[in-house]
Amino acid sequence: MISSKEKQASVIYLILATLFITSLVVSNLIFQKFFYWEPFGWYRFEISVGILPYPITFLITDTISEIYGKRKANQVVIAGIFASVFSMSIIALANYVPAIATSPVNDAVFTRVFGLSPLGVLASMLAYLTAQFVDIKIYHFWKNYTQGKHLWLRNNFSTFTSQFIDTSLVVGLLCLFNVLSWNSFVPLVISGFLFKVIIAILDTPLLYAIVFYIKKKFNLKTNEEITTLVL
């Protein structure tokens, strides 16, 4: 007999997984637009809009790692890979078929917006795979080392390391694929990494709130995880 708690835990996990996959796919679709941000007046961030939803993926994997364990976090990462590859396959097909004369978006415009997506996704996926698995591994190292205490420590240490790896790899691969010029490598890596560090620090209270809510809802003790899901 499946309990109501197991059903609720499964629903929450499914919602988190859905948000993770959506954020990942969207970040791959919109990455070609770049913008600037000057929050402090003395430093100008120059970053892709694809970076906006991307930190959400690390917040979610940390949440799943904390509540559901390493195996479930890795499952979500792998699901994200399939979702990204599938979405790019659809875009490649849409780019291949010719537009009719009365189409609001012609072939040239569509190709300009989405034509580089496969290369971008390939770069993103290679970086994403490495960064996410590093994030999960470091997170659980600190979780085990601190015996489930000091959530802020494992959240930020794992995210800082994985985000630096992710930013360096994705920008480097985009330069290697001639999507970006090598002159932009250092500025984009610095801007991207600093932006992600700021977001990681800002989302720490949010992680605490989410973890506190779920642990209280399911009466979880320190370092205890939900191991039974209806999935």
C-alpha positions as a Markdown table, in Angstrom:
| # | Residue | x | y | z |
|---|---|---|---|---|
| 1 | Met | 0.0 | 0.0 | 0.0 |
| 2 | Ile | 1.4 | 3.4 | -1.1 |
| 3 | Ser | 1.1 | 6.0 | 1.7 |
| 4 | Ser | 0.0 | 9.6 | 1.2 |
| 5 | Lys | 3.5 | 10.7 | 2.3 |
| 6 | Glu | 5.1 | 8.7 | -0.4 |
| 7 | Lys | 2.8 | 10.2 | -3.0 |
| 8 | Gln | 3.5 | 13.7 | -1.8 |
| 9 | Ala | 7.2 | 13.1 | -1.8 |
| 10 | Ser | 7.0 | 11.8 | -5.3 |
| 11 | Val | 4.9 | 14.8 | -6.5 |
| 12 | Ile | 7.5 | 17.2 | -5.0 |
| 13 | Tyr | 10.3 | 15.3 | -6.7 |
| 14 | Leu | 8.5 | 15.4 | -10.0 |
| 15 | Ile | 7.9 | 19.2 | -9.7 |
| 16 | Leu | 11.6 | 19.8 | -8.9 |
| 17 | Ala | 12.7 | 17.5 | -11.8 |
| 18 | Thr | 10.3 | 19.4 | -14.2 |
| 19 | Leu | 11.7 | 22.8 | -13.1 |
| 20 | Phe | 15.2 | 21.5 | -13.6 |
| 21 | Ile | 14.6 | 20.1 | -17.1 |
| 22 | Thr | 12.7 | 23.2 | -18.2 |
| 23 | Ser | 15.4 | 25.6 | -16.9 |
| 24 | Leu | 18.1 | 23.5 | -18.7 |
| 25 | Val | 16.3 | 23.3 | -22.0 |
| 26 | Val | 15.3 | 27.0 | -22.0 |
| 27 | Ser | 18.9 | 28.1 | -21.2 |
| 28 | Asn | 20.1 | 26.1 | -24.3 |
| 29 | Leu | 17.5 | 27.7 | -26.5 |
| 30 | Ile | 18.1 | 31.4 | -25.6 |
| 31 | Phe | 21.9 | 31.4 | -25.1 |
| 32 | Gln | 22.8 | 33.4 | -28.3 |
| 33 | Lys | 21.6 | 36.7 | -26.9 |
| 34 | Phe | 24.1 | 38.5 | -24.7 |
| 35 | Phe | 23.4 | 41.4 | -22.3 |
| 36 | Tyr | 25.2 | 43.6 | -19.8 |
| 37 | Trp | 24.5 | 44.3 | -16.1 |
| 38 | Glu | 26.2 | 46.9 | -13.9 |
| 39 | Pro | 24.8 | 46.3 | -10.4 |
| 40 | Phe | 27.7 | 47.9 | -8.5 |
| 41 | Gly | 28.5 | 50.7 | -11.0 |
| 42 | Trp | 32.2 | 49.7 | -11.1 |
| 43 | Tyr | 32.0 | 46.3 | -12.9 |
| 44 | Arg | 30.1 | 45.5 | -16.1 |
| 45 | Phe | 28.8 | 41.9 | -16.4 |
| 46 | Glu | 28.6 | 40.8 | -20.1 |
| 47 | Ile | 26.8 | 37.5 | -20.1 |
| 48 | Ser | 24.4 | 35.3 | -22.1 |
| 49 | Val | 20.7 | 35.4 | -21.2 |
| 50 | Gly | 21.1 | 31.6 | -21.1 |
| 51 | Ile | 22.8 | 32.0 | -17.8 |
| 52 | Leu | 19.6 | 33.4 | -16.2 |
| 53 | Pro | 17.7 | 30.1 | -15.7 |
| 54 | Tyr | 20.9 | 28.0 | -15.4 |
| 55 | Pro | 21.7 | 28.6 | -11.7 |
| 56 | Ile | 18.2 | 27.2 | -10.9 |
| 57 | Thr | 19.5 | 23.8 | -12.1 |
| 58 | Phe | 22.2 | 23.8 | -9.4 |
| 59 | Leu | 19.8 | 25.0 | -6.7 |
| 60 | Ile | 17.4 | 22.1 | -7.6 |
| 61 | Thr | 20.1 | 19.4 | -7.8 |
| 62 | Asp | 21.3 | 20.6 | -4.3 |
| 63 | Thr | 17.8 | 20.4 | -3.1 |
| 64 | Ile | 17.2 | 16.9 | -4.5 |
| 65 | Ser | 20.6 | 15.8 | -3.2 |
| 66 | Glu | 19.7 | 17.0 | 0.3 |
| 67 | Ile | 16.2 | 15.5 | 0.4 |
| 68 | Tyr | 16.3 | 12.5 | -1.9 |
| 69 | Gly | 19.9 | 11.5 | -2.1 |
| 70 | Lys | 22.7 | 11.3 | -4.6 |
| 71 | Arg | 21.1 | 8.7 | -6.9 |
| 72 | Lys | 17.9 | 10.7 | -7.5 |
| 73 | Ala | 20.0 | 13.8 | -8.2 |
| 74 | Asn | 22.0 | 11.9 | -10.8 |
| 75 | Gln | 18.8 | 10.6 | -12.4 |
| 76 | Val | 17.6 | 14.2 | -12.9 |
| 77 | Val | 20.9 | 15.2 | -14.5 |
| 78 | Ile | 20.7 | 12.3 | -17.0 |
| 79 | Ala | 17.0 | 13.1 | -17.7 |
| 80 | Gly | 18.1 | 16.7 | -18.5 |
| 81 | Ile | 20.6 | 15.4 | -21.1 |
| 82 | Phe | 17.9 | 13.4 | -22.9 |
| 83 | Ala | 15.5 | 16.4 | -22.8 |
| 84 | Ser | 18.1 | 18.7 | -24.3 |
| 85 | Val | 19.1 | 16.3 | -27.0 |
| 86 | Phe | 15.5 | 15.6 | -27.9 |
| 87 | Ser | 14.6 | 19.4 | -28.0 |
| 88 | Met | 17.6 | 20.0 | -30.3 |
| 89 | Ser | 16.6 | 17.2 | -32.6 |
| 90 | Ile | 13.2 | 18.9 | -33.0 |
| 91 | Ile | 14.8 | 22.2 | -33.7 |
| 92 | Ala | 17.2 | 20.7 | -36.3 |
| 93 | Leu | 14.2 | 19.2 | -38.1 |
| 94 | Ala | 12.3 | 22.5 | -38.0 |
| 95 | Asn | 15.4 | 24.2 | -39.4 |
| 96 | Tyr | 15.7 | 21.7 | -42.2 |
| 97 | Val | 12.1 | 21.9 | -43.6 |
| 98 | Pro | 11.6 | 24.9 | -45.9 |
| 99 | Ala | 9.4 | 27.8 | -44.9 |
| 100 | Ile | 6.5 | 28.8 | -47.1 |
| 101 | Ala | 6.4 | 32.3 | -48.7 |
| 102 | Thr | 3.8 | 33.6 | -46.3 |
| 103 | Ser | 5.5 | 32.3 | -43.2 |
| 104 | Pro | 5.9 | 35.0 | -40.5 |
| 105 | Val | 9.4 | 33.7 | -39.8 |
| 106 | Asn | 11.5 | 32.8 | -42.9 |
| 107 | Asp | 14.3 | 30.3 | -43.2 |
| 108 | Ala | 17.1 | 32.9 | -42.7 |
| 109 | Val | 15.6 | 34.4 | -39.5 |
| 110 | Phe | 14.9 | 30.9 | -38.1 |
| 111 | Thr | 18.4 | 29.7 | -38.9 |
| 112 | Arg | 19.9 | 32.9 | -37.4 |
| 113 | Val | 18.1 | 32.4 | -34.1 |
| 114 | Phe | 18.3 | 28.6 | -33.8 |
| 115 | Gly | 20.9 | 27.5 | -36.3 |
| 116 | Leu | 23.8 | 27.6 | -33.8 |
| 117 | Ser | 21.8 | 25.8 | -31.1 |
| 118 | Pro | 23.2 | 22.3 | -31.8 |
| 119 | Leu | 26.8 | 23.5 | -31.3 |
| 120 | Gly | 25.7 | 25.5 | -28.3 |
| 121 | Val | 23.9 | 22.6 | -26.8 |
| 122 | Leu | 26.9 | 20.2 | -27.5 |
| 123 | Ala | 29.2 | 22.7 | -25.7 |
| 124 | Ser | 26.6 | 23.2 | -22.9 |
| 125 | Met | 26.0 | 19.4 | -22.5 |
| 126 | Leu | 29.7 | 18.6 | -22.2 |
| 127 | Ala | 30.2 | 21.4 | -19.6 |
| 128 | Tyr | 26.9 | 20.5 | -18.0 |
| 129 | Leu | 27.7 | 16.9 | -17.5 |
| 130 | Thr | 31.0 | 17.6 | -16.0 |
| 131 | Ala | 29.8 | 20.4 | -13.7 |
| 132 | Gln | 26.6 | 18.8 | -12.5 |
| 133 | Phe | 28.3 | 15.5 | -11.5 |
| 134 | Val | 31.1 | 17.4 | -9.9 |
| 135 | Asp | 28.5 | 19.5 | -8.0 |
| 136 | Ile | 26.7 | 16.4 | -6.7 |
| 137 | Lys | 29.9 | 14.6 | -5.8 |
| 138 | Ile | 31.3 | 17.6 | -3.8 |
| 139 | Tyr | 27.9 | 18.3 | -2.2 |
| 140 | His | 27.7 | 14.7 | -0.8 |
| 141 | Phe | 31.3 | 14.8 | 0.2 |
| 142 | Trp | 30.7 | 17.8 | 2.5 |
| 143 | Lys | 27.3 | 16.4 | 3.5 |
| 144 | Asn | 28.9 | 13.2 | 4.8 |
| 145 | Tyr | 31.9 | 15.0 | 6.2 |
| 146 | Thr | 29.7 | 17.4 | 8.3 |
| 147 | Gln | 27.2 | 14.6 | 9.0 |
| 148 | Gly | 24.3 | 16.6 | 7.5 |
| 149 | Lys | 25.1 | 19.9 | 9.2 |
| 150 | His | 26.2 | 23.3 | 7.7 |
| 151 | Leu | 24.0 | 23.3 | 4.7 |
| 152 | Trp | 25.4 | 26.6 | 3.5 |
| 153 | Leu | 28.9 | 25.1 | 3.3 |
| 154 | Arg | 28.1 | 22.2 | 1.0 |
| 155 | Asn | 25.7 | 24.3 | -1.1 |
| 156 | Asn | 28.2 | 27.1 | -1.8 |
| 157 | Phe | 31.4 | 25.0 | -2.0 |
| 158 | Ser | 29.9 | 22.6 | -4.5 |
| 159 | Thr | 28.2 | 25.3 | -6.5 |
| 160 | Phe | 31.3 | 27.6 | -6.7 |
| 161 | Thr | 33.5 | 24.8 | -8.0 |
| 162 | Ser | 31.0 | 23.3 | -10.4 |
| 163 | Gln | 30.0 | 26.7 | -11.8 |
| 164 | Phe | 33.6 | 27.7 | -12.5 |
| 165 | Ile | 34.1 | 24.4 | -14.3 |
| 166 | Asp | 30.8 | 24.9 | -16.3 |
| 167 | Thr | 31.5 | 28.5 | -17.3 |
| 168 | Ser | 35.1 | 27.8 | -18.4 |
| 169 | Leu | 34.2 | 24.7 | -20.4 |
| 170 | Val | 31.1 | 26.1 | -22.1 |
| 171 | Val | 32.8 | 29.4 | -23.1 |
| 172 | Gly | 36.0 | 27.5 | -24.2 |
| 173 | Leu | 34.0 | 25.1 | -26.3 |
| 174 | Leu | 31.9 | 27.8 | -27.9 |
| 175 | Cys | 35.2 | 29.6 | -28.8 |
| 176 | Leu | 36.6 | 26.3 | -30.1 |
| 177 | Phe | 33.5 | 25.8 | -32.3 |
| 178 | Asn | 33.9 | 29.4 | -33.6 |
| 179 | Val | 30.6 | 30.5 | -32.1 |
| 180 | Leu | 32.5 | 33.0 | -30.0 |
| 181 | Ser | 35.9 | 34.6 | -30.5 |
| 182 | Trp | 38.8 | 33.8 | -28.2 |
| 183 | Asn | 39.1 | 37.5 | -27.4 |
| 184 | Ser | 35.8 | 37.1 | -25.5 |
| 185 | Phe | 36.9 | 34.0 | -23.5 |
| 186 | Val | 38.4 | 35.7 | -20.4 |
| 187 | Pro | 35.7 | 38.5 | -20.0 |
| 188 | Leu | 32.9 | 36.0 | -20.5 |
| 189 | Val | 34.3 | 33.5 | -18.0 |
| 190 | Ile | 34.9 | 36.2 | -15.4 |
| 191 | Ser | 31.5 | 37.7 | -15.9 |
| 192 | Gly | 29.7 | 34.4 | -16.0 |
| 193 | Phe | 31.4 | 32.9 | -13.0 |
| 194 | Leu | 31.0 | 36.1 | -10.8 |
| 195 | Phe | 27.4 | 36.3 | -11.8 |
| 196 | Lys | 26.8 | 32.7 | -10.8 |
| 197 | Val | 28.7 | 33.2 | -7.5 |
| 198 | Ile | 26.4 | 36.1 | -6.6 |
| 199 | Ile | 23.3 | 34.1 | -7.5 |
| 200 | Ala | 24.6 | 31.1 | -5.5 |
| 201 | Ile | 25.1 | 33.3 | -2.4 |
| 202 | Leu | 21.6 | 34.9 | -2.9 |
| 203 | Asp | 19.9 | 31.6 | -3.3 |
| 204 | Thr | 21.3 | 30.0 | -0.1 |
| 205 | Pro | 18.4 | 31.4 | 2.0 |
| 206 | Leu | 16.0 | 30.0 | -0.6 |
| 207 | Leu | 17.6 | 26.6 | -0.3 |
| 208 | Tyr | 17.4 | 26.7 | 3.5 |
| 209 | Ala | 13.7 | 27.6 | 3.2 |
| 210 | Ile | 12.9 | 24.8 | 0.7 |
| 211 | Val | 14.8 | 22.2 | 2.7 |
| 212 | Phe | 13.3 | 23.3 | 6.0 |
| 213 | Tyr | 9.8 | 23.1 | 4.5 |
| 214 | Ile | 10.3 | 19.6 | 3.0 |
| 215 | Lys | 12.1 | 18.2 | 6.1 |
| 216 | Lys | 9.4 | 19.6 | 8.4 |
| 217 | Lys | 6.6 | 18.2 | 6.1 |
| 218 | Phe | 8.1 | 14.7 | 6.2 |
| 219 | Asn | 9.6 | 14.8 | 9.7 |
| 220 | Leu | 13.1 | 14.2 | 8.4 |
| 221 | Lys | 16.0 | 14.2 | 10.9 |
| 222 | Thr | 19.4 | 15.6 | 10.3 |
| 223 | Asn | 21.1 | 13.8 | 7.4 |
| 224 | Glu | 18.0 | 11.7 | 6.8 |
| 225 | Glu | 16.8 | 11.3 | 3.2 |
| 226 | Ile | 13.6 | 10.2 | 1.5 |
| 227 | Thr | 14.4 | 6.9 | -0.1 |
| 228 | Thr | 10.9 | 5.6 | -1.1 |
| 229 | Leu | 9.3 | 7.2 | -4.1 |
| 230 | Val | 6.3 | 6.2 | -6.3 |
| 231 | Leu | 8.3 | 6.6 | -9.5 |
